[in-house]
Amino acid sequence: MTAPPASTSFLGTRRGKLTLALLCGVQFLDVLDASIVNVALPSIQHSLHFSQQNLQWVLSGYVLTFGGFLLLGGRAADLLGRRRVLIAGMTLFALCSLVGGVATNGTTLVTARLVQGIGAALMAPAALSLVTTSFKEGVDRHRALGVWGAMGGLGAAAGVFFGGVLSEGPGWRWVFYVNIPFCVLMLVGVFRLLDGERPAGARRRFDAPGAVLVTGGMLLLVYALIKAPDVGWAAGQTIGSLVGAAAILAVFFVNEQRSRDPLMPLSIFRVKGLAAADATQMIAYAGFLSMFFFLTLYMQNVLHWSPIQAGAAYLPVTVFLGFAATISPMLFARVGTRPVIVAGALLAAGGIYYLSRVPVHGHYLTDLFPGLAVMALGLGAIVVGATVAANAGVPAKQAGLAAGLLNTSAQLGTALGLAIFSALATARTNHLFAAHAARPDALTSGYARALLASSIFLAAAALIALRTTNSRGEEPPEQPHADFPLEAIQTVES
């Protein structure tokens, strides 16, 4: 892509706006595909004769490989070229969507979802790094990252709605088919709007041991979190998987410290506030994406709403989230990103706490809408602020890696939140069943317990956000590029 003159606002040009729309469309599609399948699961189970145990892999398979391959995808974008990796990921994503749509058995569908997650893991960091390298640090980048950040929440909310519409309309296969025309349209945009590049690191030796270690460690970690609610946190399988993942990732960090051409240069952790911004996003995603999951179950299992009704309940979320995402970048220049993230996390915590008090015979306008509106305002501020803070001061040659770290934090947060809160909800519901409580009361109490824990996570995210950088859009100082010892990671935050 031809860079505009330094004095020109690229975002103010037609090409700049189209480029941003294209790249944000990638983020929207990646997140959408993690939630659009949720409502379609009963139809898929009936059509392909899934067992209840295997059905979860239609959703979990995508999350597993998406989270497991993100760091590798982000670094590949830096080393091989961001446009090249974006095209490869998008092509793979579209092909797997086609295979998933025509699948005639469960094995084919789950395999398609596993490989589709790899495609998403290539697309997401490549697109985000293109945003940070295409738009100049300051107002342009804040606005661009504001729109990008909003796509995460919008995709999650829209996915539930469209999943219901497509499942009750043309059928569950269309939750996969719908991806294909969007991918084709975006591929055309990639070739029209994004220029090819010759990445500086293309001739470097590829860190194959690092790639195997980080991917294996992340896959095992996400797998352990996905399975924990089923087998139990104290089960040998869970403990063994978590210990194994920690050991593999520890070996990975040692390898990166010693490698001449590391897959993940540890110097990136010298970027002030980056680790705190990633941690904030991880804890926040654990809270708010779990909220979507449990609130949807409440609507369908307790209030007996149809999939379309449950999906439509989230439409106001997109409006309030969009408003917050529009306002937040305007506040960055005045107060910086940190106060916006903290305030957003506290708002979201308050909104979800309100939702945790839902009664058995709840009403949308009094019991759901107020909490959803407040939560959406906070969510918009968090995702936009954390995205800007996590990319502030990152060297251009490490933009893909920074994007991979940020996206990985979101996927880990999603898996972590569902694992922890599902266990809490199930324990509470089973306890009430044992006490002979009515089914609606037991289910509502379990969902409420999970939502309360979600609100606590959002409050914790506000505390972590106090350690993020307070970016106002100033030019970043030159960052050191050399690798450094592992113990230096402990001193990166001020």
Secondary structure, DSSP 8 states (H G I E B T S, - for coil): -----TTS-GGGSHHHHHHHHHHHHHHHHHHHHHHTTTTTHHHHHHHHT--HHHHHHHHHHHHHHHHHHHHHHHHHHHHH-HHHHHHHHHHHHHHHHHHHHH--SHHHHHHHHHHHHHHHHHHHHHHHHHHHHHS-TTHHHHHHHHHHHHHHHHHHHHHHHHHHHHHHTT-TTHHHHTHHHHHHHHHHHHHHH------GGGGS---HHHHHHHHHHHHHHHHHHHHHHHH-TTSHHHHHHHHHHHHHHHHHHHHHHH-SS-SS-GGGGGSTTHHHHHHHHHHHHHHHHHHHHHHHHIIIIIS---HHHHHHTTHHHHHHHHHHHHHHHHHHHHH-HHHHHHHHHHHHHHHHHHHTT--TT--IIIIIHHHHHHHHHHHHHHHHHHHHHHHTT--GGGHHHHHHHHHHHHHHHHHHHHHHHHHHHHHHHHHHHHTT--HHHHHHHHHHHHHHHHHHHHHHHHHHHTTS----S--------S---GGGGGG---
